[in-house]
Amino acid sequence: MLDELRCEACSSTAVALGAEERRLLLTELDGWQMLERDGIPQLEKVYTFKNYKLAWAFANQISELAEEEFHHPSILLEWGKVTVTWWSHSIKGLHQNDFICAAKCDRLG
């Protein structure tokens, strides 16, 4: 299970996952979508909550996870909604780390 793995440090020689690898890993996630922004593949999911305070608490949990894994997403906090987007900036694409962290988000949510 992805949520049981730890992120590995991305070295300067790390390579982004290919389309087939991304597709296979995406099948292990629930409700995540793969999209492309500025030519960079990213993983994204919207979590919904009953109010702002619950969404804020979840965003804080994601922030703590990001620090533990030393891998940081984009987090958009809105009333009753948190959008989490993962990608590896250094390789301008998706790495296994992104899928690991996405799975760990679902464990929190």
C-alpha positions in Angstrom: 0.0 0.0 0.0 1.3 3.4 -1.0 0.3 5.0 2.4 2.7 2.7 4.2 5.8 3.9 2.2 8.1 6.8 3.0 9.1 9.4 0.5 12.7 9.2 -0.8 14.8 12.2 -1.3 14.8 13.2 -5.0 18.3 13.5 -6.2 19.4 15.8 -9.1 19.3 12.7 -11.3 15.7 11.7 -10.4 13.5 11.1 -13.4 9.8 11.8 -13.6 7.5 8.8 -14.0 6.4 7.8 -17.4 2.7 7.8 -18.5 2.3 4.1 -17.9 3.8 4.2 -14.4 1.6 7.2 -13.5 -1.5 5.4 -14.8 -0.8 2.3 -12.7 -0.1 4.2 -9.5 -3.2 6.3 -10.1 -5.3 3.1 -9.9 -4.1 2.7 -6.2 -5.6 6.1 -5.3 -9.3 7.0 -4.6 -10.7 10.1 -6.2 -7.5 11.7 -7.4 -7.2 13.0 -10.8 -4.2 13.5 -13.0 -4.0 16.8 -14.8 -1.5 18.9 -16.6 -0.6 22.5 -15.9 2.0 24.3 -18.0 3.0 20.9 -19.4 3.6 19.5 -15.9 1.6 16.4 -14.8 0.1 16.8 -11.3 -2.2 14.9 -8.9 -5.1 16.7 -7.5 -8.1 16.0 -5.2 -10.8 18.2 -3.6 -11.9 17.3 -0.1 -15.1 18.8 1.2 -16.1 19.6 4.8 -19.1 21.0 6.6 -17.4 24.3 7.4 -14.3 26.4 7.2 -12.9 25.3 10.5 -12.9 21.6 9.6 -11.3 22.4 6.2 -8.7 24.5 8.0 -7.9 21.7 10.4 -7.5 19.3 7.5 -5.2 21.7 5.6 -3.1 21.9 8.8 -2.9 18.1 8.9 -1.7 18.0 5.3 0.9 20.7 6.2 2.2 18.5 9.0 2.3 15.5 6.7 4.3 17.5 4.2 6.9 18.5 6.8 7.2 14.9 8.0 7.7 13.6 4.5 9.8 16.7 3.4 7.6 16.9 0.3 5.2 19.8 -0.1 2.0 20.2 -2.0 0.0 23.1 -3.2 -3.0 23.5 -0.7 -6.0 25.7 -1.5 -8.1 26.3 1.5 -11.7 27.6 1.0 -14.9 27.5 2.9 -15.7 23.8 3.3 -13.2 22.8 0.8 -9.5 21.9 0.5 -7.8 21.3 -2.8 -4.5 19.4 -2.6 -2.1 19.2 -5.6 1.0 17.1 -5.6 3.9 17.2 -8.1 7.7 17.2 -7.8 8.9 20.7 -8.6 12.6 19.6 -9.1 11.8 17.2 -11.9 8.8 19.1 -13.3 6.6 16.0 -13.1 5.3 13.2 -11.0 7.5 11.0 -8.8 6.4 8.0 -6.6 6.6 10.4 -3.7 3.6 12.3 -5.0 1.5 9.1 -5.1 2.7 8.2 -1.6 1.7 11.6 -0.2 -1.6 11.5 -2.0 -2.4 8.1 -0.4 -1.4 9.5 3.0 -3.8 12.5 2.5 -6.6 10.1 2.1 -5.7 8.3 5.3 -6.1 11.7 7.1 -9.3 12.8 5.3 
